[in-house]
Amino acid sequence: MAVLMEKKFPVEAGAYESAGEASTTIKRTLKQLGVSADVLRHVSVACYEVELNLVIHSDGGVLTLQVEPDKVTLISKDVGPGIPDIDKAMTEGYSTANEEARTLGFGAGMGLPNMKRNATEFDIQSEVGVGTTITMSFALKG
Amino acid sequence: MTIQDVKDILEASVLEGGDRMNEEVETACGSDLMSDVLAFVKEKAVLITGLINPHVVRTSEMLDITCIVFSRGKLPSQEILEEAEESGITVLATNMTTYTACGELYMHGLPGSKRRAPAEGA
């Protein structure tokens, strides 16, 4: 289906101060487009989690927002380091977050499972030394 | 329960959003772990926390949390209050500990946030 809107947000590794800015912009953009509060909350939570993951765990990446008539898609693509064991990473409570992330109230090992719970469709592909791509779509109810 | 009720029960001061005291709140959550807040909280909620940084406001905005209560007499910076103003979130401060503040609100009939059901199709 035709993509009505596409926006890209570069996310810098280790930029804890500004983490969440892309998600805030995405939430406000979708709200202006008239996305319902319920769907908006699912997108926002998953978006914030994935943006934080880029800041905390990746070597930097890009968050892409795509809006189609029947769904919203978020794609997080980073340049490494990749996840050695995806099953382990998807387990609630398992975390490799550093002390700085934990001081801010994150790194409880809830991020990836929470993204999966909020998205209508969730896909994660990762290769060590190459990078991780997470694709999440959210159905827009009519 | 309204935000005004929350303020009265917790003997709190209003740091931001004094014009929204009549807004209704339906549930509450007490946590310093934003990861857990992101996984559990529903809309129209109050967040009671002892954690003070801008991510408390950003997390709240993502979840449509209407009111943040900073516990144990801790006060947020002007920068945090400005973010809250921009997000339309009311900010209160109480001298009670997080445990006591949660207990008081619970006793007055404000239930805890339950984990939401999986997203449709997940």
Interface residues (C-beta under 8 A of the other chain):
Chain A: E17 A19 G20 S23 T24 K27 A37 R41 H42 S44 V45 C47 Y48 E49 L104 G105 F106 G107 A108 G109 M110 G111 P113 N114 K116 R117 N118 A119 T120 E121 F122 F138 A139
Chain B: D32 L33 M34 S35 D36 V37 L38 A39 E43 L51 N53 P54 H55 V56 R58 T59 E61 M62 L63 D64 S87 R116 P118 A119 E120 G121 A122
